[in-house]
Amino acid sequence: EFEFSNEELYYIIINFVLAGRDTTANSLTWTLWELSKKENRQCITEIRAETAKNRTELGLSDGEISHELVSRGAYLKATIQEGLRLHPPVPLDLKEALEDDVLPDGTEVRKGERVMFVTWAMARLKEQWGEDCALFKPERFISDGCFTPPKGTSLPVFLAGPRLCLGKDMAMLSSSIMLLSLLDRFDCTGGEGVDYTYEVGLTLWALNGMPLKFEEK
């Protein structure tokens, strides 16, 4: 039976923590910025209504959060996914071929060549997301009342296939808990009319921070 050594487990955990720190902080920053806009306030109303209904069904008190509550939060998860679509924490990525290869469309890639994909741009393709691709619209990830995540190949925020991010589920869970905890207690405003500039690096920060206002409900 296969087992990880303590040293291997140590580096796996460090990988999870470091890889998920900046990316999760980025995604929450941009999602809250989108939710703070006047035109997107209805999304907060939807999350709160969904959460209140699920809490009643699960017998939870106001402000109480459980794994099942988050798992049931279809609109909550769709909101986070839409934030990831418009503002992917890692805006571009590249891979280097270790051997000669052929992509699914027939493109030949020689050993040592690199293939780059820009997730930020892919999220703004009208042929993929429609004419409203620039709008913040969580409903695009809701089908028959259920959360329907996009295919990794159409929106590789967490990559896809054998290279799928190991921390995907943890990232969605932690982001859901954090966002729900904030919306339980605060109203978020200040996003409309605010010009922002990306600080592009390994991750997608807001240059000079993101000015938002939180007020207790």
N, C-alpha and C positions, 0 to 999 in steps of 0.2 A: 504494500500500500504506500502510495506516494505521500510524503510529508514535506512541508517547508521547514527549513532550519530557522532558528530564532533570528539569525542575521538576515535571511531572505525576507522574513516577515517584517523586520524592521524597515528594510528598504522599500518594501511594497507599501507600507503605511506612510512612510515619508513621501513617496511618490503621489499617493492619494491626497495627502494634505497640501503639498506644494502645488500640485497641478490644479487642485480645486479651489485654492484660496483666491487668487486674483480673478480667475474666470467667473467664479460665483459672485464675487463682489461686483465685477463689471456688469454681469447680466442683471443683477438686482438694481444697480444704479440706473441703468438705461430703462428697465421696465418701470421703475418708480417714476422716472422722468416722463415716460409716455402716459402713465396713469394720472399724473398730476395735471395734464392738460385738460382744459374744460371740455373739449370734444370727446375725451375718453373717460370721463367720470362715471359714465354708465357701466363701464367694466367693473369698477369698484362695487357699484350697487349689485351687479350680477354675482360677484364673488361673495358678498355678504349675505345675499338672499340664499344662495346655494349652500353656504356654510351653515346658516341658521336652520335650514331644512334638514341637513344631514345631522346636525347636532341633536335635533329633536328626535330623529329616528334612531340615533345611537345612544340616546339617554345621556348626552354630555351637557355639562353646564356651560354658560357663557364664558368664552375665553379659553375653554379647555380644548386641547389639541391632542389627537391620537393619530396613530399611523393609519387607521382605517378611515378617519375623517379626511386626511390628506389624500388617501387613495381614491376616495369617492369624489374628490373635488375636480370634476371634469373641466369646468370653466377656469378654475384656479390654475390647473396645469396648462390649459390652452393659452392663458394669459402669459405665463412664463415662457412657453414655447414661442409665442409671437414676439416677445421681447428678444429672445435668442435669434429669431429670424431676422429682424430688422437691425439688430446690433450684436452680431455674433462676437463673443469674447475673443476668439482667435479669428481675425478677419480673413486671413489667407494662410495657406499651408502648402508644403511641397514635399514630394517624395522622390527618392533617387532609386533608379532601377539597379538591383544587384546583378541581374542577368538580362539578356535580351528578352523582350516581352511584347505582347500585342494587346492593346486595349480593346474593350468590347466593340468599339466602332470600327476596328480594323487598323487604327493608328499604331505604327510600329515604334517601339521605344527601345533604344539600344542601351546596353550596359553602361552605367555611369551618367546617363542622361537624367535630367530632372523634369518632373511634371508638376506644375503649380496650378492650384485652383483657388479662386477668390470667393469665399463663402459670402462675403458682404454683397458682392455683385450678383451672385447666383440668386440671392434672396429678393432681388429687384428685377427679375426677368418676367416681363408681362406674359410671355407664353407659358410660363410655369405657374404664376400666382395670380394672373388676371390684371385688368386695368387698374384695380385698386391696390396694387402691390406695394405702393408707398405708404399706405394707411395702416395704422395699428388696428388689427381686426382679429381678436382671438377666435371668433366664430369660424374662421377658416380651418381650425383644427377640432371642430366639434361635428360629429356625425351621429344622428339619432340619439342625441343627448350624451354621447360618450366622447371622451378624448381620443383623437386619432392622430398620433404623431406622424410627421412626414417620413418618407423614405430617406435613409441616410445618403443615398446617391443624389437626391434632389436638393437636400439641405444638410451638408456634412458638418454640422456644428459639432457633433460627437463622432465624426468620421463614420465608417460603415464596414460591414463585412468582418473579416478577421482582425481588422485594425480598429474596431469599435472601441470607443473610450471605456475603460474599465470602471470609471467613476460616474458613468451616465446616470444610473439610478440614484446614486448618492447625491449627485448634483441636483437632480430634479426634486428629490425629497427635501434636502436642506433648503433649497430655494423656496419651495412651497411652504415649509414651516415658517421661515423667516418672513416671507411676504404676508402670510396669513396672520402672524403675530403682530405685524405692524398695522395691518388694516383693521384688526380687531380693536385697536386702541386709538388710532390716529387717522385724521384726514390729511391727505397729501396734496398740496397745491404749489403753484409757482412755475409750472413748466411752460405754460403758453407764452409765446412772445420771447422766449429765451433762445438766443442763438448759441450754438455750441460748436466746438471744434474738437474733432477726434485727436487724441494723442496716440498715434499708431506705433505700436512696438510689437512685442510678442503677443500682448493682449490689447484690447481696445478701451483705453481710458478716456475720460473727458478731460481735455486740457484745462487746467486751472480749476478743476472740480466741477460739481454740479449743484447749483444753488436751488434748493427746494425748501419748502416750509411744511412742518408737521404740527398739527394742532390736535389736542385730545378731543375725541368725539363728544 
